[in-house]
Amino acid sequence: MPPPRKPVSPAPLAAIVPRIRPYAGRLAVCVVCLIVAAGVGLAFPLVVRYLLDAAFQQRDRALLDRIAIGLILAFALQGAMNFVQVYLLTGTSERVIAKLREDVFAHLVHLSPGFFTERRTGELTSRLSADLAVLQTLLGTWLSELSRQVIFLVGGIVLLTITHPQLTAMALAVVPVVVGSAIFFGRRLRRASTGLQDKIAESMGMADEAFSQIRTVQSFVREEEETRRYHGLLSGVVSAAVQRAKMRATLFGVVGFLAFASVVAVLWQGGRLVLQGALTPGALVSFLLYTITVAAAVGSLASLFGSYQEALGAAQRVFELLDMRPTVPEPERPKPLRRPVRGAVALDHVAFRYAPELPDVLSDVTLSIAPGEVVALVGPSGAGKTTVASLIPRFWDVTGGRILLDGVDVRDLSFADLRGSIGLVPQEPALFSGSVRDNIAYARPDASDAEVLSAARAAHAIEFIDRLPEGMATRVGERGIKLSGGQRQRIALARVFLKDPAVVVLDEATSSLDNESERLVEEAMEELLRGRSTLIIAHRLRTVRRADRVMVLERGHVVEEGTHQELVGQSGLYGRLYQAELRD
């Protein structure tokens, strides 16, 4: 269930105003076109009055022809004005929403990894697509229609009053009731719309999760179960949509009835005045058309108020994301990192927990890596090894102690300096759906072809790249699905080679590979580690023999330290783990 929301205020939509300001010139032209087009619409009933009077009372054929030709020219002008206004406004709304999408995306990719552990990707995608589509409709049509209907309402009331004040009072008697109905149902419509957007996001999140884990779904033959889950979520979407439709239908039904009931009353009273000779037929038709114009404007404004409430809910969801602050913020005044970066890393009495209510994952961990030194961090599953790998580049912040890079607390460094100095090779390398070259050059998009080729050769990746159908231009598929695990890992290593960091963190980089792939990756890592400060996080102990020192972690504490040979000869945890691995 989504968390309860704070009351919505118009503030989110006000935040769009600065994004519209650069297009003030285009919008000014839109306003002029809108006023001209609406003016033609307001003049029409008055012209009809003269046309009918010319036909039925004056019987003036020449005047009738001139009025008809004038109407055709006026409507041609109105059509041209509508074209310009819609064209400019639609183009502006597209640009504004595209920039807003870009801003939301840019903000999201700067949020801390912890944010994404609590949110489904599909939910975030829904906010970027469905919610912003609602806002796009608001900017593209709502503002234009609101302005047009306000002009029709105000202009119609003024012209009604000039034509016949007594009939005007009768026509406007229902306006307070219509406004009250719009406010009453509009608030409920906003809540219903927000609930619908939440359910759409939930269903998209579930679908995204199923697609991303399709092999697991199919290997456990859970296709039907996932379909039933999705059907259940879609049923919730339909129920919420029907509830919203009920609110809209009630609002429009009540407003429509009241508005046009006033037209009937005016027609009845106006007919009596014509029979009494107090009003000409042309004046009655003109007054009736203005009454219909005002009634339609009131009904449209009620509808637009409902759309505004829906857009307000969508805007709140979008701007909630923009209001999110990173849990790991960049320092306001970062300290400079001396160049060249030496790569000295130190964890000084580090403690860490993922949430205040959870127990410590790390407690009083102290270790150091000298420039160019290779240190291995080993221990049983759940000891906190991968957590250390995440703390060094500040994907999370320590809850106690500090981490230093070249003697500077990492919390005082800019992300560009800190993360630019660290190369991370995870157990499951993250590849994108582009080409092999794109994935290697992700570390340095401006790298030359020769530099990319050199990095691939150093990572022992060129051997399989040359056998691919299009070589470096071969697309690897989503998450590198077209490549084997060893090939993906060597692409990830090539990316780190191209980055050329001072510090390398290998997080279980070979644990999921077969023996041949592991051998090739091991050879590539030998090249990568030369002259770099390295932290090897490993579960299989045979991968840490190259380390200068081994640190043994158990339940968040460092319990042993020494070389491989020293620790194997002792009867501690490392020795037991090594003997168990040999037996396996």
C-alpha positions in Angstrom: 0.0 0.0 0.0 1.3 3.5 -0.8 2.1 5.7 2.2 -0.4 8.3 3.2 0.1 11.6 1.5 0.2 15.1 2.9 -2.7 17.4 1.8 -2.1 18.7 -1.8 -1.6 22.3 -2.4 -1.3 24.2 -5.7 2.4 24.6 -5.0 3.6 21.7 -7.3 2.0 23.4 -10.4 3.4 26.7 -9.4 6.8 25.0 -9.7 6.2 24.6 -13.4 6.0 28.4 -14.0 9.8 28.9 -14.1 10.0 26.2 -16.7 7.4 28.0 -18.9 9.0 31.5 -18.5 11.6 31.0 -21.4 8.6 30.6 -23.8 6.9 33.9 -22.8 7.1 35.3 -26.3 5.4 32.3 -27.9 2.7 32.3 -25.1 2.0 36.0 -25.7 1.3 35.2 -29.4 -1.0 32.4 -28.2 -2.9 34.8 -25.9 -3.4 37.3 -28.7 -4.7 34.5 -31.0 -6.9 33.2 -28.3 -8.5 36.6 -27.6 -9.2 37.1 -31.3 -10.7 33.7 -31.8 -12.8 34.0 -28.6 -13.9 37.5 -29.7 -15.2 36.1 -33.0 -17.1 33.5 -31.0 -18.7 36.2 -28.8 -19.6 38.4 -31.7 -21.4 35.6 -33.5 -24.7 35.7 -31.5 -24.8 39.5 -32.0 -24.3 39.1 -35.7 -27.0 36.4 -35.8 -29.4 38.9 -34.2 -28.8 41.5 -37.0 -29.0 38.7 -39.6 -32.4 37.4 -38.4 -33.8 40.9 -38.0 -32.6 41.8 -41.5 -34.2 38.7 -42.9 -37.5 38.7 -41.0 -38.2 42.3 -40.1 -36.3 44.6 -42.6 -36.3 42.0 -45.4 -33.0 43.6 -46.7 -31.4 41.0 -49.1 -28.2 43.1 -49.6 -27.7 43.5 -45.8 -28.3 39.7 -45.3 -25.6 38.9 -47.9 -23.1 41.2 -46.4 -23.7 39.8 -42.9 -23.3 36.2 -44.3 -20.0 37.1 -46.1 -18.7 38.8 -43.0 -19.5 35.8 -40.9 -17.5 33.5 -43.3 -14.5 35.9 -43.2 -14.8 36.1 -39.4 -14.8 32.3 -39.0 -11.9 32.0 -41.4 -9.9 34.4 -39.2 -11.0 32.4 -36.1 -9.8 29.2 -37.7 -6.4 30.7 -38.5 -6.0 32.0 -35.0 -7.0 28.6 -33.5 -4.4 27.0 -35.7 -1.6 29.3 -34.6 -2.6 29.1 -31.0 -2.8 25.3 -30.9 0.4 24.9 -32.8 2.4 27.2 -30.6 0.9 26.0 -27.3 1.3 22.3 -28.2 5.0 22.8 -29.2 5.6 24.7 -26.0 4.0 22.1 -23.8 6.1 19.4 -25.4 9.3 21.3 -24.7 8.3 22.1 -21.1 7.4 18.5 -20.3 10.5 17.1 -22.0 12.6 19.4 -19.9 10.7 18.4 -16.8 11.2 14.7 -17.6 14.9 15.4 -18.1 15.1 17.2 -14.7 13.3 14.4 -12.9 15.5 11.8 -14.5 18.7 13.8 -13.8 17.5 14.2 -10.2 16.8 10.5 -9.8 20.2 9.3 -11.1 21.8 11.6 -8.5 19.9 10.0 -5.6 21.7 7.6 -3.3 21.4 3.8 -4.1 19.4 3.3 -0.9 16.5 5.2 -2.5 16.3 2.6 -5.3 16.3 -0.3 -2.9 12.9 1.0 -1.6 11.3 1.9 -5.0 10.4 -0.3 -7.9 11.8 0.7 -11.2 8.4 0.4 -12.8 6.9 2.9 -10.3 9.5 5.5 -11.2 9.0 4.8 -14.9 5.3 5.4 -14.4 5.9 8.8 -12.9 8.1 9.7 -15.8 5.5 8.6 -18.3 1.9 8.4 -17.1 2.1 11.2 -14.5 3.9 13.6 -16.8 1.5 12.8 -19.6 -1.3 14.1 -17.4 0.7 17.3 -16.8 1.3 17.5 -20.6 -2.4 17.5 -21.2 -2.8 20.2 -18.6 -0.3 22.5 -20.3 -1.3 21.6 -23.9 -5.1 21.9 -23.6 -6.2 22.9 -20.1 -4.6 26.4 -20.0 -5.9 27.2 -23.5 -9.4 26.0 -22.7 -9.5 27.7 -19.3 -8.6 31.0 -20.9 -11.1 30.6 -23.7 -14.0 29.6 -21.4 -13.2 32.4 -19.0 -13.4 34.9 -21.9 -16.7 33.3 -23.0 -18.1 33.4 -19.5 -17.1 37.0 -18.7 -17.8 38.3 -22.2 -21.1 36.4 -22.4 -22.3 37.8 -19.0 -21.4 41.4 -20.0 -23.3 41.1 -23.4 -26.2 39.4 -21.7 -26.5 42.2 -19.2 -26.4 44.8 -22.0 -29.0 42.9 -24.0 -31.5 42.3 -21.1 -30.6 42.6 -17.4 -33.7 40.9 -16.1 -33.1 37.8 -18.2 -29.5 37.8 -17.2 -30.3 37.5 -13.5 -32.4 34.5 -14.3 -29.7 32.9 -16.4 -27.0 33.4 -13.7 -29.1 32.1 -10.8 -27.6 28.6 -11.1 -24.0 29.7 -11.1 -23.4 29.5 -7.3 -24.8 26.0 -7.3 -22.6 24.9 -10.2 -19.5 26.3 -8.5 -20.3 24.6 -5.2 -20.9 21.3 -7.0 -17.6 21.6 -8.9 -15.7 22.2 -5.7 -17.4 19.4 -3.8 -16.9 16.8 -6.5 -13.5 18.1 -7.6 -11.8 17.4 -4.3 -13.1 13.8 -4.4 -12.0 13.5 -8.0 -8.5 14.6 -7.1 -8.2 11.8 -4.5 -9.7 9.2 -6.9 -7.2 10.3 -9.6 -4.2 10.1 -7.3 -5.3 6.6 -6.2 -5.6 5.5 -9.8 -2.1 6.8 -10.6 -0.7 4.9 -7.6 -2.3 1.7 -8.8 -1.1 2.1 -12.3 2.5 2.6 -10.9 2.1 -0.5 -8.8 1.0 -2.6 -11.8 3.9 -1.3 -13.9 6.3 -2.0 -11.2 5.1 -5.6 -10.9 5.3 -6.1 -14.7 8.8 -4.6 -14.9 9.9 -6.9 -12.1 8.5 -10.0 -13.9 10.1 -9.0 -17.2 13.5 -8.4 -15.6 13.4 -11.8 -13.9 11.8 -13.7 -16.8 14.3 -16.6 -16.6 13.4 -17.2 -13.0 9.7 -16.9 -13.7 9.9 -19.4 -16.5 12.3 -21.8 -14.8 9.8 -22.2 -11.9 6.9 -22.3 -14.4 5.2 -19.4 -12.7 3.9 -17.7 -15.8 0.3 -18.3 -14.9 0.8 -17.1 -11.3 2.5 -13.9 -12.5 -0.4 -13.4 -14.9 -2.9 -13.8 -12.1 -0.9 -11.3 -10.0 -0.9 -8.8 -12.8 -4.7 -9.4 -13.4 -5.3 -8.7 -9.7 -3.4 -5.4 -9.9 -5.2 -4.5 -13.1 -8.5 -5.2 -11.4 -7.5 -2.6 -8.8 -6.6 -0.2 -11.6 -10.0 -0.7 -13.3 -11.9 -0.3 -9.9 -10.0 3.0 -9.3 -10.7 4.1 -12.8 -14.4 3.3 -12.5 -14.5 5.2 -9.2 -12.9 8.2 -10.9 -15.3 7.9 -13.8 -18.2 7.9 -11.4 -17.0 11.1 -9.8 -16.5 12.7 -13.3 -19.9 11.5 -14.5 -21.7 12.9 -11.4 -19.9 16.2 -11.7 -20.6 16.6 -15.4 -24.2 15.4 -15.1 -25.1 17.8 -12.3 -23.4 20.8 -13.9 -24.8 20.0 -17.3 -28.4 19.7 -16.0 -28.1 23.0 -14.0 -26.5 24.9 -16.8 -29.0 23.9 -19.5 -32.0 24.1 -17.1 -31.2 27.8 -17.0 -31.3 27.9 -20.8 -34.8 26.4 -20.7 -35.9 29.0 -18.2 -34.4 31.9 -20.3 -36.1 30.5 -23.4 -39.5 30.3 -21.6 -39.2 33.8 -20.2 -37.8 35.2 -23.4 -40.6 33.7 -25.4 -43.1 35.4 -23.2 -41.3 38.8 -23.8 -41.4 38.2 -27.6 -45.2 37.5 -27.4 -45.6 40.8 -25.4 -43.6 42.7 -28.1 -40.9 43.7 -25.6 -38.2 41.7 -27.4 -37.5 41.0 -31.1 -37.0 37.4 -32.3 -33.5 38.2 -33.3 -32.7 39.7 -29.9 -34.2 36.6 -28.2 -32.1 34.2 -30.4 -29.0 36.3 -29.7 -29.8 36.3 -26.0 -30.4 32.5 -26.1 -27.1 31.9 -27.9 -25.2 34.0 -25.3 -27.0 32.1 -22.5 -25.9 28.8 -24.2 -22.4 30.2 -24.4 -22.3 31.1 -20.7 -23.9 27.7 -19.8 -21.3 25.9 -21.9 -18.5 27.9 -20.3 -19.7 27.1 -16.8 -19.9 23.4 -17.7 -16.5 23.5 -19.3 -15.0 25.3 -16.4 -16.4 22.6 -14.1 -14.9 20.0 -16.3 -11.6 21.8 -16.4 -11.6 22.1 -12.6 -11.9 18.3 -12.4 -9.0 17.9 -14.9 -7.0 20.4 -12.7 -7.6 18.3 -9.7 -6.4 15.2 -11.5 -3.3 17.0 -12.7 -2.7 18.3 -9.2 -2.4 14.7 -8.0 0.0 13.8 -10.8 2.0 16.9 -10.2 2.3 16.0 -6.5 3.7 12.6 -7.4 6.3 14.1 -9.8 7.4 16.9 -7.5 7.6 14.4 -4.6 10.5 12.9 -6.5 12.1 16.3 -7.2 11.8 17.0 -3.4 13.7 13.8 -2.5 17.1 14.6 -1.1 20.1 12.2 -1.4 20.8 10.3 1.8 24.5 10.6 0.8 24.9 14.3 -0.1 27.9 15.8 -1.8 29.7 18.3 0.4 28.9 22.0 -0.2 32.5 22.9 -0.2 34.5 19.8 -1.2 38.2 19.6 -0.4 40.5 19.1 -3.3 42.2 15.8 -3.9 45.9 16.1 -4.6 47.1 15.0 -8.0 48.2 12.5 -8.9 46.0 10.4 -6.6 48.2 8.0 -4.6 45.4 5.6 -3.7 45.9 5.2 0.1 42.7 4.0 1.6 42.0 3.7 5.3 38.9 2.6 7.3 39.2 4.1 10.7 36.9 2.4 13.3 34.1 2.1 10.8 30.6 1.2 11.9 27.6 0.9 9.6 23.9 -0.1 9.7 21.4 0.2 6.8 18.7 1.7 8.9 18.4 3.0 12.5 16.1 0.1 13.5 18.5 -2.6 12.1 21.6 -4.0 13.8 25.1 -3.0 12.8 26.5 -4.7 9.7 30.0 -3.5 10.5 31.4 -2.6 13.9 34.7 -1.0 14.7 36.4 -2.1 11.4 39.9 -0.7 10.9 42.0 -1.6 7.9 44.3 0.2 5.5 45.5 -0.2 1.9 48.9 1.5 1.1 49.4 2.9 -2.4 49.9 0.0 -4.8 49.1 -2.6 -2.1 46.7 -5.5 -2.7 44.5 -6.3 0.3 42.0 -9.1 0.4 38.9 -9.1 2.5 37.4 -12.5 3.1 34.9 -14.1 5.4 31.7 -16.1 5.4 28.5 -14.9 3.7 26.9 -12.0 5.6 30.1 -10.9 7.2 29.8 -7.4 5.6 32.4 -7.7 2.8 30.3 -6.2 0.1 29.2 -3.4 2.5 32.8 -2.3 2.7 33.0 -2.2 -1.1 29.9 0.1 -1.1 31.2 2.4 1.6 34.5 3.3 0.0 32.9 5.1 -3.0 30.1 6.5 -0.7 27.1 4.7 -2.0 26.2 4.7 1.7 27.8 6.8 4.5 29.3 5.2 7.6 27.3 5.6 10.8 30.5 5.6 12.8 34.2 6.2 12.2 35.5 7.5 8.9 37.0 6.4 5.6 40.0 8.2 4.1 41.4 8.5 0.6 44.9 9.9 0.6 44.3 11.2 4.1 41.1 13.1 3.3 37.7 12.0 4.7 35.7 10.7 1.7 32.7 12.8 3.0 34.7 15.9 2.3 35.5 15.0 -1.3 33.3 15.7 -4.4 31.8 12.6 -6.0 33.8 13.4 -9.2 37.1 13.2 -7.3 36.2 10.3 -5.1 34.4 8.0 -7.5 36.6 9.1 -10.4 39.5 7.6 -8.5 37.9 4.2 -7.8 37.2 1.4 -10.2 34.6 -1.1 -9.1 34.2 -4.6 -10.6 31.1 -6.3 -9.1 30.2 -9.9 -9.1 27.5 -9.2 -11.7 28.8 -6.5 -14.1 26.3 -4.0 -15.2 26.2 -3.7 -19.0 23.9 -1.6 -21.1 22.1 -2.6 -24.2 24.3 -0.7 -26.6 27.4 -2.0 -28.5 30.5 -3.6 -27.0 32.4 -0.3 -27.7 29.8 1.8 -26.0 30.0 -0.4 -22.8 33.8 -0.2 -22.6 33.8 3.6 -23.4 31.2 4.2 -20.7 34.1 5.0 -18.4 35.4 7.7 -20.8 32.9 8.6 -23.6 35.6 10.8 -25.3 38.1 7.9 -25.5 39.5 7.2 -29.0 39.0 3.9 -30.8 42.7 3.1 -30.1 42.3 3.6 -26.4 39.2 1.5 -26.3 40.9 -1.3 -28.2 43.9 -1.1 -25.9 41.6 -1.5 -22.8 39.9 -4.5 -24.4 43.2 -6.1 -25.2 44.5 -5.5 -21.6 41.3 -7.2 -20.3 41.8 -10.2 -22.6 38.5 -9.3 -24.2 39.7 -8.8 -27.7 39.9 -12.5 -28.3 36.1 -13.0 -28.1 35.2 -9.5 -29.5 36.9 -10.3 -32.8 34.7 -13.4 -33.1 31.5 -11.4 -32.6 29.4 -10.7 -35.8 30.1 -7.0 -35.8 33.1 -6.9 -33.5 33.1 -3.8 -31.4 29.8 -2.6 -32.9 28.0 -5.8 -31.8 25.0 -4.9 -29.6 25.1 -6.9 -26.3 21.4 -6.9 -25.5 19.7 -5.7 -22.3 22.1 -6.2 -19.4 24.6 -7.9 -21.7 22.3 -11.0 -22.1 24.0 -11.9 -25.4 27.3 -12.4 -23.7 28.5 -15.2 -21.4 29.4 -14.4 -17.8 33.1 -14.4 -18.4 32.7 -12.2 -21.5 30.6 -9.7 -19.5 33.2 -9.7 -16.7 36.1 -9.0 -19.2 34.1 -6.1 -20.7 33.7 -4.7 -17.1 37.4 -5.1 -16.6 38.1 -3.3 -19.9 35.9 -0.5 -18.7 38.0 -0.1 -15.5 41.2 -0.3 -17.6 40.0 2.6 -19.7 39.0 4.6 -16.5 42.6 4.0 -15.1 41.7 4.6 -11.4 44.1 4.7 -8.5 42.0 2.3 -6.5 40.4 -0.9 -7.7 37.7 -2.8 -5.7 37.0 -6.3 -6.9 33.8 -7.6 -5.4 33.6 -11.4 -5.9 34.6 -10.7 -9.5 35.2 -14.4 -10.4 32.9 -16.2 -8.0 30.2 -17.0 -10.6 32.5 -18.1 -13.5 33.6 -21.5 -14.7 37.3 -22.5 -14.5 38.2 -21.4 -18.0 36.5 -18.0 -17.8 38.0 -17.6 -14.3 41.5 -18.2 -15.7 41.0 -15.5 -18.4 39.6 -13.0 -16.0 42.4 -13.8 -13.5 44.9 -13.0 -16.2 43.2 -9.7 -16.9 43.1 -8.8 -13.3 46.8 -9.4 -12.9 47.3 -6.6 -15.5 44.7 -4.4 -13.9 46.1 -4.6 -10.3 49.7 -3.8 -11.2 50.6 -0.5 -9.5 47.1 0.1 -8.1 45.8 0.1 -4.6 43.4 -2.9 -4.6 40.7 -4.3 -2.3 39.8 -7.9 -3.3 36.6 -9.1 -1.8 36.3 -12.9 -2.2 34.4 -15.9 -1.0 36.7 -18.4 -2.7 40.0 -18.2 -1.0 42.2 -19.4 -4.0 41.5 -16.0 -5.6 43.3 -14.0 -2.8 46.7 -15.7 -2.9 48.1 -12.7 -4.9 47.2 -10.4 -2.0 49.9 -8.7 0.1 47.7 -9.0 3.1 44.4 -10.8 4.0 41.8 -9.4 6.4 39.2 -11.8 7.8 35.8 -10.4 8.5 33.2 -12.2 10.7 29.9 -10.7 11.8 31.1 -7.2 11.0 34.4 -7.4 12.9 38.0 -7.9 11.7 39.0 -11.1 13.5 42.3 -12.0 11.7 45.0 -10.3 9.6 48.1 -11.6 7.9 49.4 -13.1 4.7 47.8 -16.1 3.1 50.6 -18.4 4.3 50.5 -17.1 7.8 46.7 -17.5 8.2 46.6 -20.9 6.6 49.1 -22.2 9.2 46.9 -20.9 12.1 43.8 -22.6 13.5 41.6 -19.6 13.1 38.6 -18.9 10.8 40.7 -18.4 7.7 42.4 -21.8 8.1 39.0 -23.5 8.6 37.5 -21.8 5.6 40.5 -22.8 3.5 40.4 -26.4 4.6 36.7 -26.6 3.9 37.3 -25.2 0.4 40.0 -27.8 -0.3 37.7 -30.6 0.8 35.0 -29.2 -1.6 
